[in-house]
Amino acid sequence: MLGLDFSGRRVLDFGTGIGILTILAEKLGARQIITIDNDPICIINAEENIEKISVKKSRF
């Protein structure tokens, strides 16, 4: 992902797991990120990680 230009792009993180790709996409300048997972534990983990890293939740 580090070699891609995310500036102003929309990103879909399907099967987010712990949310690391969502967080990285935001840090690399994505303007909108949709994060999806069907595992309740993964959703909780992703939410906690997003909160800890201060990702702008309004982008999700």
Secondary structure, 3 states (H helix, E strand, C coil): CCCCCCCCCEEEEECCCCCHHHHHHHHCCCCEEEEECCCHHHHHHHHHHHHHCCCCHHHC
